[in-house]
Amino acid sequence: MSADLTPLEQAAELVGLRGLKARVVPHDRRRGWWFRWNSTELLVSERVLDRCPPADASALFVDEVMRQRRLRSRRRILLWIASPTAVAVIVLSLMRAGRHLDSGAPVPELWYLSPAALLLLAGVFACCITWSAGSAAAAEWADDETVKLLGDATPLVRGLNEMDFEELHIAGKVLSARPDLHRRAERLVRLHGLCEAQPPA
C-alpha cells in the first residue's frame, strides 16, 4: 500500500507552494536530501517516510522550505557584499601593476600583487565564516517559524530526532547527514517546555 502524501501536499499549501503533487523517490545515500520541489512537483525521499509519520514529515518539509528561503536571502546579501569587494580588489591590483609598468620597471612578480590578493583571501574567509554562522542561524529561524506556523513544536522535534540517525556514504566513509539536528531538537524542547509535564526521574 502506497503512503498517503496528502499531508505533505497540504503542508506545501501552508507555505505558499500551491498545487504541488508529492511523489516518493529512492533515497540518495550520497547527498542525503529529504525534499526537493519545483513549480509542480514535490519529491520526497523514501527514507523520510520510512522514519516519520505524516505529521512529522510535514513539519520537516515546512522547516526545510523556511530554511531554504532564509538561506536564499542570505546568499543575496553575501553576493551583494562580495561582488563589489572582488571588483575593487581586481581594479586596485591592475592599477598597482600599471603604475609599476609605467615607471619602466620590469614586469612585477606575482608577490607584488599580494596585498590585494591577501585582501581578497581575507574577504573569502570572512564570507565563509559568515555563511557558516548564518546557516546555523537560518536553521534556528526556520525551526521557530515552523513552530509558529504549525502551532505546536512536538511534530518538528519528533521529526528532527527521527532523522538524526541519517548517514551519508561518501568515498567509503559514513558521516552524519545532519549533525545539528539533535542540538536543534533540544533547543526547541527547552524553548517550549516539552518535558515539563514529565514526572521527575
Phi and psi in degrees as a GROMACS rama.xvg file:
@    title "Ramachandran Plot"
@    xaxis  label "Phi"
@    yaxis  label "Psi"
@TYPE xy
-75.6058  152.834  SER-2
-70.429  147.894  ALA-3
-82.5799  112.538  ASP-4
-96.8802  6.25497  LEU-5
-57.3403  -43.6749  THR-6
-58.2412  -35.5414  PRO-7
-69.5289  -38.18  LEU-8
-67.21  -35.9967  GLU-9
-68.328  -37.2069  GLN-10
-63.6718  -38.2189  ALA-11
-61.8506  -41.2159  ALA-12
-60.4251  -39.917  GLU-13
-61.1007  -33.7779  LEU-14
-99.823  15.6313  VAL-15
87.1177  10.0151  GLY-16
-99.5967  81.1801  LEU-17
-82.3747  144.304  ARG-18
79.6529  11.311  GLY-19
-75.8016  137.066  LEU-20
-103.206  124.494  LYS-21
-83.849  143.815  ALA-22
-143.717  136.318  ARG-23
-84.3848  134.974  VAL-24
-128.355  157.962  VAL-25
-60.3036  149.158  PRO-26
-68.4659  135.474  HIS-27
-98.3513  103.986  ASP-28
-70.7037  -19.791  ARG-29
-84.8648  -32.8775  ARG-30
-105.638  -31.448  ARG-31
69.2225  22.1063  GLY-32
-72.6451  153.609  TRP-33
-103.32  -40.4452  TRP-34
-137.141  143.533  PHE-35
-139.345  146.781  ARG-36
-149.781  155.518  TRP-37
-134.694  -157.781  ASN-38
-71.8458  -16.561  SER-39
-126.114  -20.9469  THR-40
-135.385  141.757  GLU-41
-114.017  116.717  LEU-42
-94.9578  129.048  LEU-43
-119.396  124.971  VAL-44
-64.6476  134.821  SER-45
-61.1849  -23.1588  GLU-46
-65.2607  -34.3402  ARG-47
-63.0804  -45.4529  VAL-48
-73.526  -25.5977  LEU-49
-66.0997  -35.9211  ASP-50
-96.0263  -29.087  ARG-51
-119.423  140.521  CYS-52
-70.5088  164.586  PRO-53
-54.1171  -41.2391  PRO-54
-63.7343  -40.3198  ALA-55
-72.048  -40.3507  ASP-56
-62.0343  -39.2469  ALA-57
-65.7013  -40.4769  SER-58
-62.6744  -41.0467  ALA-59
-63.7157  -37.519  LEU-60
-66.5619  -46.8623  PHE-61
-57.2252  -43.857  VAL-62
-61.1525  -42.1728  ASP-63
-67.1942  -38.7768  GLU-64
-62.3406  -45.6322  VAL-65
-62.587  -42.117  MET-66
-64.5322  -43.9457  ARG-67
-64.0586  -37.595  GLN-68
-64.8496  -42.4221  ARG-69
-65.0791  -43.5679  ARG-70
-64.3312  -35.7334  LEU-71
-63.6398  -41.4129  ARG-72
-67.699  -35.3366  SER-73
-68.9416  -35.5946  ARG-74
-61.3027  -41.3881  ARG-75
-62.473  -42.0145  ARG-76
-63.6888  -46.5939  ILE-77
-62.775  -40.193  LEU-78
-64.9795  -38.7246  LEU-79
-64.1669  -34.2555  TRP-80
-80.8125  -44.4822  ILE-81
-72.5712  -36.7681  ALA-82
-61.7731  -51.2052  SER-83
-63.0702  -33.7242  PRO-84
-63.4998  -46.4618  THR-85
-62.7027  -41.8582  ALA-86
-62.8318  -43.2896  VAL-87
-62.2903  -41.3172  ALA-88
-63.9537  -42.8428  VAL-89
-64.4632  -44.7854  ILE-90
-62.71  -44.4962  VAL-91
-62.7537  -39.8397  LEU-92
-62.3098  -44.5895  SER-93
-66.9419  -39.0542  LEU-94
-63.8806  -42.7828  MET-95
-65.1631  -44.0935  ARG-96
-64.0437  -39.5154  ALA-97
-63.3558  -43.8435  GLY-98
-61.4316  -38.512  ARG-99
-65.1367  -42.8034  HIS-100
-69.6168  -36.0117  LEU-101
-62.9889  -26.849  ASP-102
-76.9131  -3.68526  SER-103
86.1661  3.77621  GLY-104
-75.0051  161.285  ALA-105
-62.7945  167.071  PRO-106
-57.4413  129.608  VAL-107
-67.1303  148.087  PRO-108
-71.3382  165.285  GLU-109
-60.023  -34.5485  LEU-110
-64.2082  -20.4311  TRP-111
-62.6921  -28.651  TYR-112
-91.0994  5.73815  LEU-113
-61.6976  -34.055  SER-114
-56.5587  -45.1366  PRO-115
-67.8333  -38.9165  ALA-116
-63.8641  -40.6891  ALA-117
-64.0848  -38.3694  LEU-118
-62.2055  -42.429  LEU-119
-64.6761  -43.5061  LEU-120
-62.3803  -40.8694  LEU-121
-62.0825  -39.0581  ALA-122
-65.4289  -41.8728  GLY-123
-62.593  -44.0777  VAL-124
-61.3  -44.3281  PHE-125
-62.9597  -38.7373  ALA-126
-64.4071  -40.3298  CYS-127
-63.456  -44.5964  CYS-128
-63.3538  -44.742  ILE-129
-62.1663  -40.9498  THR-130
-65.1737  -41.9037  TRP-131
-61.973  -48.4409  SER-132
-65.0208  -37.7481  ALA-133
-66.9836  -32.7947  GLY-134
-65.4225  -42.4091  SER-135
-65.1789  -42.9982  ALA-136
-64.4196  -38.5307  ALA-137
-64.0107  -38.752  ALA-138
-64.8241  -43.0148  ALA-139
-67.7464  -39.9898  GLU-140
-60.6255  -43.8412  TRP-141
-62.7846  -40.8157  ALA-142
-57.769  -47.5325  ASP-143
-64.8254  -42.5984  ASP-144
-65.6505  -37.103  GLU-145
-63.7838  -44.2098  THR-146
-62.043  -41.8257  VAL-147
-60.9522  -43.6694  LYS-148
-68.3697  -41.099  LEU-149
-84.7006  -22.7852  LEU-150
79.5226  6.70227  GLY-151
-157.708  130.403  ASP-152
-84.0134  -16.5208  ALA-153
-59.387  -47.8534  THR-154
-61.0842  -37.8786  PRO-155
-69.0655  -41.8704  LEU-156
-61.8233  -44.11  VAL-157
-61.8387  -44.2702  ARG-158
-62.4398  -43.7467  GLY-159
-61.5285  -43.0735  LEU-160
-68.436  -36.5098  ASN-161
-68.2573  -33.7503  GLU-162
-91.1405  -1.57373  MET-163
-63.969  -19.0873  ASP-164
-90.2757  1.69224  PHE-165
-64.2704  141.892  GLU-166
-127.746  152.528  GLU-167
-108.74  141.118  LEU-168
-113.809  104.889  HIS-169
-129.113  122.223  ILE-170
51.5967  43.1916  ALA-171
79.0315  0.678179  GLY-172
-107.032  148.439  LYS-173
-109.878  119.793  VAL-174
-122.222  154.467  LEU-175
-68.0977  129.747  SER-176
-68.795  -40.9211  ALA-177
-138.62  84.4468  ARG-178
-65.6481  -10.8816  PRO-179
-90.3727  -5.25002  ASP-180
-63.2942  -44.2436  LEU-181
-63.5159  -42.7585  HIS-182
-62.7774  -40.9946  ARG-183
-65.9536  -40.6118  ARG-184
-63.715  -43.4954  ALA-185
-61.9973  -38.449  GLU-186
-61.5423  -44.47  ARG-187
-65.6397  -37.8321  LEU-188
-60.742  -44.4302  VAL-189
-64.8545  -46.9166  ARG-190
-62.9435  -37.791  LEU-191
-106.299  8.12565  HIS-192
57.2599  40.5373  GLY-193
-71.4945  -16.7439  LEU-194
-102.195  -0.308138  CYS-195
-64.501  -28.6033  GLU-196
-82.1667  -8.89409  ALA-197
-78.2971  140.018  GLN-198
-66.5933  148.253  PRO-199
-62.1934  147.147  PRO-200
